Amino acid sequence: MRILKEEILIFIIYAIVFLYAILVQFTSLPLPLTTFAVPVALTLFAIFILHMLNILFRGVSKS
């Protein structure tokens, strides 16, 4: 299973959005875009899972 260099940036963006959603959900900080953070993070989580499955199957098919 090989991760491409372009995918590293995508994973960093996923991590930032997930951390922001966790901050919004579990703290009382007055953060902007609080109404959108959790739904966007859940949507990105679904995309992240599909992306990881794609990488997994891409690695399996080349073996």
Biopython code that builds the backbone (N, CA, C, O; Angstrom):
import numpy as np
from Bio.PDB.StructureBuilder import StructureBuilder

atoms = [
    (1, "MET", "N", (0.855, -1.172, 0.000)),
    (1, "MET", "CA", (0.000, 0.000, 0.000)),
    (1, "MET", "C", (0.900, 1.234, 0.000)),
    (1, "MET", "O", (1.689, 1.442, 0.922)),
    (2, "ARG", "N", (0.772, 2.034, -1.030)),
    (2, "ARG", "CA", (1.632, 3.199, -1.170)),
    (2, "ARG", "C", (0.792, 4.464, -1.200)),
    (2, "ARG", "O", (-0.178, 4.549, -1.953)),
    (3, "ILE", "N", (1.154, 5.435, -0.397)),
    (3, "ILE", "CA", (0.450, 6.712, -0.375)),
    (3, "ILE", "C", (1.238, 7.694, -1.231)),
    (3, "ILE", "O", (2.449, 7.849, -1.074)),
    (4, "LEU", "N", (0.534, 8.346, -2.128)),
    (4, "LEU", "CA", (1.183, 9.301, -3.016)),
    (4, "LEU", "C", (1.495, 10.604, -2.280)),
    (4, "LEU", "O", (0.870, 10.915, -1.266)),
    (5, "LYS", "N", (2.456, 11.355, -2.791)),
    (5, "LYS", "CA", (2.835, 12.622, -2.163)),
    (5, "LYS", "C", (1.671, 13.606, -2.139)),
    (5, "LYS", "O", (1.533, 14.376, -1.188)),
    (6, "GLU", "N", (0.836, 13.590, -3.170)),
    (6, "GLU", "CA", (-0.297, 14.509, -3.232)),
    (6, "GLU", "C", (-1.323, 14.202, -2.145)),
    (6, "GLU", "O", (-2.042, 15.093, -1.694)),
    (7, "GLU", "N", (-1.388, 12.950, -1.730)),
    (7, "GLU", "CA", (-2.385, 12.560, -0.743)),
    (7, "GLU", "C", (-2.016, 13.008, 0.667)),
    (7, "GLU", "O", (-2.892, 13.095, 1.527)),
    (8, "ILE", "N", (-0.761, 13.289, 0.920)),
    (8, "ILE", "CA", (-0.347, 13.728, 2.245)),
    (8, "ILE", "C", (-1.007, 15.062, 2.589)),
    (8, "ILE", "O", (-1.462, 15.247, 3.717)),
    (9, "LEU", "N", (-1.065, 15.984, 1.644)),
    (9, "LEU", "CA", (-1.728, 17.268, 1.877)),
    (9, "LEU", "C", (-3.210, 17.063, 2.172)),
    (9, "LEU", "O", (-3.766, 17.734, 3.041)),
    (10, "ILE", "N", (-3.845, 16.152, 1.465)),
    (10, "ILE", "CA", (-5.259, 15.863, 1.703)),
    (10, "ILE", "C", (-5.456, 15.344, 3.119)),
    (10, "ILE", "O", (-6.408, 15.744, 3.790)),
    (11, "PHE", "N", (-4.581, 14.466, 3.587)),
    (11, "PHE", "CA", (-4.708, 13.932, 4.936)),
    (11, "PHE", "C", (-4.483, 15.018, 5.986)),
    (11, "PHE", "O", (-5.115, 14.990, 7.042)),
    (12, "ILE", "N", (-3.601, 15.964, 5.715)),
    (12, "ILE", "CA", (-3.389, 17.081, 6.644)),
    (12, "ILE", "C", (-4.644, 17.946, 6.729)),
    (12, "ILE", "O", (-5.022, 18.388, 7.814)),
    (13, "ILE", "N", (-5.287, 18.187, 5.595)),
    (13, "ILE", "CA", (-6.532, 18.960, 5.593)),
    (13, "ILE", "C", (-7.611, 18.220, 6.369)),
    (13, "ILE", "O", (-8.330, 18.836, 7.156)),
    (14, "TYR", "N", (-7.741, 16.903, 6.164)),
    (14, "TYR", "CA", (-8.692, 16.112, 6.943)),
    (14, "TYR", "C", (-8.428, 16.284, 8.434)),
    (14, "TYR", "O", (-9.361, 16.504, 9.207)),
    (15, "ALA", "N", (-7.177, 16.185, 8.841)),
    (15, "ALA", "CA", (-6.828, 16.275, 10.262)),
    (15, "ALA", "C", (-7.190, 17.640, 10.836)),
    (15, "ALA", "O", (-7.704, 17.720, 11.952)),
    (16, "ILE", "N", (-6.934, 18.702, 10.100)),
    (16, "ILE", "CA", (-7.263, 20.048, 10.581)),
    (16, "ILE", "C", (-8.767, 20.204, 10.766)),
    (16, "ILE", "O", (-9.218, 20.746, 11.774)),
    (17, "VAL", "N", (-9.542, 19.731, 9.795)),
    (17, "VAL", "CA", (-11.000, 19.848, 9.900)),
    (17, "VAL", "C", (-11.527, 18.994, 11.048)),
    (17, "VAL", "O", (-12.420, 19.432, 11.773)),
    (18, "PHE", "N", (-10.995, 17.786, 11.231)),
    (18, "PHE", "CA", (-11.428, 16.934, 12.339)),
    (18, "PHE", "C", (-11.111, 17.588, 13.677)),
    (18, "PHE", "O", (-11.947, 17.581, 14.580)),
    (19, "LEU", "N", (-9.915, 18.154, 13.817)),
    (19, "LEU", "CA", (-9.548, 18.811, 15.068)),
    (19, "LEU", "C", (-10.433, 20.018, 15.342)),
    (19, "LEU", "O", (-10.819, 20.257, 16.486)),
    (20, "TYR", "N", (-10.754, 20.773, 14.312)),
    (20, "TYR", "CA", (-11.640, 21.922, 14.470)),
    (20, "TYR", "C", (-13.024, 21.468, 14.928)),
    (20, "TYR", "O", (-13.618, 22.080, 15.815)),
    (21, "ALA", "N", (-13.531, 20.405, 14.327)),
    (21, "ALA", "CA", (-14.847, 19.896, 14.718)),
    (21, "ALA", "C", (-14.838, 19.399, 16.157)),
    (21, "ALA", "O", (-15.812, 19.593, 16.884)),
    (22, "ILE", "N", (-13.757, 18.766, 16.573)),
    (22, "ILE", "CA", (-13.661, 18.303, 17.960)),
    (22, "ILE", "C", (-13.635, 19.497, 18.909)),
    (22, "ILE", "O", (-14.294, 19.475, 19.949)),
    (23, "LEU", "N", (-12.883, 20.537, 18.561)),
    (23, "LEU", "CA", (-12.867, 21.744, 19.390)),
    (23, "LEU", "C", (-14.254, 22.364, 19.498)),
    (23, "LEU", "O", (-14.671, 22.774, 20.581)),
    (24, "VAL", "N", (-14.966, 22.434, 18.381)),
    (24, "VAL", "CA", (-16.309, 23.013, 18.379)),
    (24, "VAL", "C", (-17.254, 22.174, 19.226)),
    (24, "VAL", "O", (-18.063, 22.716, 19.979)),
    (25, "GLN", "N", (-17.156, 20.865, 19.107)),
    (25, "GLN", "CA", (-18.090, 19.971, 19.783)),
    (25, "GLN", "C", (-17.867, 19.929, 21.292)),
    (25, "GLN", "O", (-18.837, 19.903, 22.050)),
    (26, "PHE", "N", (-16.634, 19.921, 21.738)),
    (26, "PHE", "CA", (-16.351, 19.644, 23.142)),
    (26, "PHE", "C", (-15.835, 20.834, 23.942)),
    (26, "PHE", "O", (-15.499, 20.675, 25.116)),
    (27, "THR", "N", (-15.762, 22.003, 23.352)),
    (27, "THR", "CA", (-15.367, 23.189, 24.106)),
    (27, "THR", "C", (-16.426, 24.262, 23.926)),
    (27, "THR", "O", (-17.281, 24.172, 23.044)),
    (28, "SER", "N", (-16.356, 25.264, 24.762)),
    (28, "SER", "CA", (-17.311, 26.372, 24.646)),
    (28, "SER", "C", (-16.639, 27.611, 24.067)),
    (28, "SER", "O", (-17.079, 28.735, 24.309)),
    (29, "LEU", "N", (-15.586, 27.403, 23.313)),
    (29, "LEU", "CA", (-14.897, 28.528, 22.684)),
    (29, "LEU", "C", (-15.782, 29.146, 21.605)),
    (29, "LEU", "O", (-16.447, 28.421, 20.865)),
    (30, "PRO", "N", (-15.798, 30.458, 21.506)),
    (30, "PRO", "CA", (-16.601, 31.108, 20.457)),
    (30, "PRO", "C", (-15.888, 31.039, 19.102)),
    (30, "PRO", "O", (-15.299, 32.020, 18.647)),
    (31, "LEU", "N", (-15.950, 29.890, 18.483)),
    (31, "LEU", "CA", (-15.267, 29.686, 17.206)),
    (31, "LEU", "C", (-16.198, 30.019, 16.046)),
    (31, "LEU", "O", (-17.403, 29.784, 16.139)),
    (32, "PRO", "N", (-15.666, 30.557, 14.965)),
    (32, "PRO", "CA", (-16.517, 30.831, 13.807)),
    (32, "PRO", "C", (-16.939, 29.538, 13.104)),
    (32, "PRO", "O", (-16.274, 28.509, 13.222)),
    (33, "LEU", "N", (-18.027, 29.606, 12.390)),
    (33, "LEU", "CA", (-18.550, 28.485, 11.597)),
    (33, "LEU", "C", (-18.894, 27.262, 12.441)),
    (33, "LEU", "O", (-18.735, 26.131, 11.981)),
    (34, "THR", "N", (-19.361, 27.475, 13.666)),
    (34, "THR", "CA", (-19.657, 26.332, 14.535)),
    (34, "THR", "C", (-20.827, 25.507, 14.022)),
    (34, "THR", "O", (-20.865, 24.297, 14.241)),
    (35, "THR", "N", (-21.784, 26.136, 13.345)),
    (35, "THR", "CA", (-22.931, 25.366, 12.860)),
    (35, "THR", "C", (-22.559, 24.459, 11.696)),
    (35, "THR", "O", (-23.267, 23.491, 11.418)),
    (36, "PHE", "N", (-21.468, 24.755, 11.021)),
    (36, "PHE", "CA", (-21.067, 23.952, 9.870)),
    (36, "PHE", "C", (-19.950, 22.965, 10.171)),
    (36, "PHE", "O", (-19.717, 22.044, 9.388)),
    (37, "ALA", "N", (-19.262, 23.137, 11.279)),
    (37, "ALA", "CA", (-18.048, 22.350, 11.529)),
    (37, "ALA", "C", (-18.325, 20.858, 11.649)),
    (37, "ALA", "O", (-17.637, 20.050, 11.025)),
    (38, "VAL", "N", (-19.321, 20.486, 12.442)),
    (38, "VAL", "CA", (-19.566, 19.059, 12.665)),
    (38, "VAL", "C", (-20.123, 18.377, 11.411)),
    (38, "VAL", "O", (-19.615, 17.319, 11.041)),
    (39, "PRO", "N", (-21.146, 18.931, 10.734)),
    (39, "PRO", "CA", (-21.604, 18.268, 9.499)),
    (39, "PRO", "C", (-20.519, 18.171, 8.424)),
    (39, "PRO", "O", (-20.419, 17.160, 7.729)),
    (40, "VAL", "N", (-19.721, 19.208, 8.291)),
    (40, "VAL", "CA", (-18.639, 19.169, 7.307)),
    (40, "VAL", "C", (-17.620, 18.110, 7.697)),
    (40, "VAL", "O", (-17.126, 17.376, 6.841)),
    (41, "ALA", "N", (-17.302, 18.027, 8.984)),
    (41, "ALA", "CA", (-16.341, 17.022, 9.435)),
    (41, "ALA", "C", (-16.874, 15.610, 9.218)),
    (41, "ALA", "O", (-16.118, 14.720, 8.828)),
    (42, "LEU", "N", (-18.158, 15.393, 9.462)),
    (42, "LEU", "CA", (-18.734, 14.064, 9.232)),
    (42, "LEU", "C", (-18.717, 13.712, 7.746)),
    (42, "LEU", "O", (-18.436, 12.571, 7.381)),
    (43, "THR", "N", (-19.011, 14.675, 6.901)),
    (43, "THR", "CA", (-18.951, 14.438, 5.462)),
    (43, "THR", "C", (-17.522, 14.133, 5.026)),
    (43, "THR", "O", (-17.288, 13.213, 4.242)),
    (44, "LEU", "N", (-16.570, 14.910, 5.536)),
    (44, "LEU", "CA", (-15.174, 14.644, 5.200)),
    (44, "LEU", "C", (-14.704, 13.311, 5.760)),
    (44, "LEU", "O", (-13.840, 12.659, 5.174)),
    (45, "PHE", "N", (-15.271, 12.904, 6.894)),
    (45, "PHE", "CA", (-14.910, 11.599, 7.446)),
    (45, "PHE", "C", (-15.347, 10.484, 6.501)),
    (45, "PHE", "O", (-14.607, 9.525, 6.284)),
    (46, "ALA", "N", (-16.555, 10.611, 5.938)),
    (46, "ALA", "CA", (-17.025, 9.619, 4.971)),
    (46, "ALA", "C", (-16.125, 9.611, 3.729)),
    (46, "ALA", "O", (-15.785, 8.547, 3.211)),
    (47, "ILE", "N", (-15.747, 10.791, 3.261)),
    (47, "ILE", "CA", (-14.845, 10.874, 2.110)),
    (47, "ILE", "C", (-13.487, 10.283, 2.455)),
    (47, "ILE", "O", (-12.870, 9.610, 1.630)),
    (48, "PHE", "N", (-13.017, 10.536, 3.686)),
    (48, "PHE", "CA", (-11.743, 9.992, 4.147)),
    (48, "PHE", "C", (-11.765, 8.464, 4.129)),
    (48, "PHE", "O", (-10.803, 7.834, 3.690)),
    (49, "ILE", "N", (-12.860, 7.867, 4.603)),
    (49, "ILE", "CA", (-12.981, 6.403, 4.609)),
    (49, "ILE", "C", (-12.949, 5.872, 3.175)),
    (49, "ILE", "O", (-12.261, 4.892, 2.890)),
    (50, "LEU", "N", (-13.692, 6.519, 2.273)),
    (50, "LEU", "CA", (-13.680, 6.093, 0.872)),
    (50, "LEU", "C", (-12.289, 6.243, 0.262)),
    (50, "LEU", "O", (-11.851, 5.395, -0.515)),
    (51, "HIS", "N", (-11.612, 7.305, 0.610)),
    (51, "HIS", "CA", (-10.257, 7.535, 0.108)),
    (51, "HIS", "C", (-9.305, 6.448, 0.609)),
    (51, "HIS", "O", (-8.494, 5.932, -0.160)),
    (52, "MET", "N", (-9.400, 6.103, 1.881)),
    (52, "MET", "CA", (-8.541, 5.058, 2.432)),
    (52, "MET", "C", (-8.843, 3.702, 1.786)),
    (52, "MET", "O", (-7.927, 2.927, 1.514)),
    (53, "LEU", "N", (-10.122, 3.418, 1.542)),
    (53, "LEU", "CA", (-10.476, 2.171, 0.857)),
    (53, "LEU", "C", (-9.910, 2.153, -0.559)),
    (53, "LEU", "O", (-9.450, 1.115, -1.036)),
    (54, "ASN", "N", (-9.945, 3.293, -1.222)),
    (54, "ASN", "CA", (-9.374, 3.397, -2.562)),
    (54, "ASN", "C", (-7.879, 3.098, -2.531)),
    (54, "ASN", "O", (-7.374, 2.360, -3.377)),
    (55, "ILE", "N", (-7.170, 3.667, -1.557)),
    (55, "ILE", "CA", (-5.733, 3.408, -1.430)),
    (55, "ILE", "C", (-5.491, 1.930, -1.138)),
    (55, "ILE", "O", (-4.580, 1.320, -1.697)),
    (56, "LEU", "N", (-6.311, 1.362, -0.261)),
    (56, "LEU", "CA", (-6.152, -0.047, 0.098)),
    (56, "LEU", "C", (-6.349, -0.946, -1.117)),
    (56, "LEU", "O", (-5.530, -1.826, -1.380)),
    (57, "PHE", "N", (-7.439, -0.725, -1.863)),
    (57, "PHE", "CA", (-7.708, -1.560, -3.030)),
    (57, "PHE", "C", (-6.705, -1.308, -4.147)),
    (57, "PHE", "O", (-6.370, -2.226, -4.896)),
    (58, "ARG", "N", (-6.229, -0.087, -4.264)),
    (58, "ARG", "CA", (-5.205, 0.210, -5.263)),
    (58, "ARG", "C", (-3.931, -0.567, -4.948)),
    (58, "ARG", "O", (-3.263, -1.076, -5.848)),
    (59, "GLY", "N", (-3.604, -0.653, -3.662)),
    (59, "GLY", "CA", (-2.422, -1.412, -3.252)),
    (59, "GLY", "C", (-2.605, -2.903, -3.436)),
    (59, "GLY", "O", (-1.663, -3.600, -3.810)),
    (60, "VAL", "N", (-3.813, -3.408, -3.177)),
    (60, "VAL", "CA", (-4.078, -4.841, -3.320)),
    (60, "VAL", "C", (-4.062, -5.238, -4.788)),
    (60, "VAL", "O", (-3.548, -6.300, -5.138)),
    (61, "SER", "N", (-4.621, -4.393, -5.651)),
    (61, "SER", "CA", (-4.703, -4.758, -7.067)),
    (61, "SER", "C", (-3.333, -4.761, -7.746)),
    (61, "SER", "O", (-3.146, -5.463, -8.740)),
    (62, "LYS", "N", (-2.366, -3.986, -7.228)),
    (62, "LYS", "CA", (-1.032, -3.963, -7.829)),
    (62, "LYS", "C", (-0.168, -5.118, -7.351)),
    (62, "LYS", "O", (0.844, -5.433, -7.979)),
    (63, "SER", "N", (-0.547, -5.749, -6.262)),
    (63, "SER", "CA", (0.274, -6.841, -5.706)),
    (63, "SER", "C", (0.175, -8.091, -6.543)),
    (63, "SER", "O", (0.800, -9.101, -6.219)),
]
sb = StructureBuilder()
sb.init_structure("model")
sb.init_model(0)
sb.init_chain("A")
sb.init_seg("    ")
for serial, (resi, resn, name, xyz) in enumerate(atoms, 1):
    if name == "N":
        sb.init_residue(resn, " ", resi, " ")
    sb.init_atom(name, np.array(xyz, "f"), 0.0, 1.0, " ", f" {name:<3s}", serial, name[0])
structure = sb.get_structure()
